[in-house]
Amino acid sequence: MGVHRVAILAAAVVVVTTACGAHTFAAGKPAVRVSAESGCPKTIAGYHDVTNSKNARGPRLLPSSTPTGVLLCGYGSEFEGSKFTGSRNLTVAQAGTLAAVIDRIHLGAGPGNHTCPYDSGLVTIFAFTYQGEPDVDLWWHRDGCEALDNGFRLGGETANPSFYNGFMGEMQRLHG
């Protein structure tokens, strides 16, 4: 590995650990909008978050109404172009269970400062569908210090059992 590449990687690790330690949330820009009807974008290169309509501005990550489905869009490492790696549609029952687990995630920052494991920018975008309402997108940053956000609110993994036991447990069950 060249000296230049090592320096860039070291700088990236410092930025990631600093960002996780600070636990401040500002929606990433530019933000992408995903619709279950139109499907997953082929890449999310250059995007850092999702954008949503007013129905996602409540006190939780998702509206209180029951979702009618959810599309999951997976993306690989940002170092390889954040390319689409696959999708999955969940049933109404699976979407309802996942929404209930997400609703229990404690939002905000965990206590104290934290360092993060290696972060290559793996992302899954969820497009939850609702009867008579716009889809609500969630951005799951699924490596480093993991986090789930809707562009307005964020729930992080660090020092948050509702995230790493509840949400992560449900995602493992769905993919098991």
Secondary structure, DSSP 8 states (H G I E B T S, - for coil): --HHHHHHHHHHHHHHHHHHHHT-----SSEE--BTTTB--SB-TT--EE---GGG-SSSSS-SS--SEEEEEEE--GGGT-BEEEEEEE-HHHHHHHHHHHHTS--B--SS----------EEEEEEEETTEEEEEEEEE-SSS-EEE-SS-EEESTT-HIIIIIIHHHHHHHH-
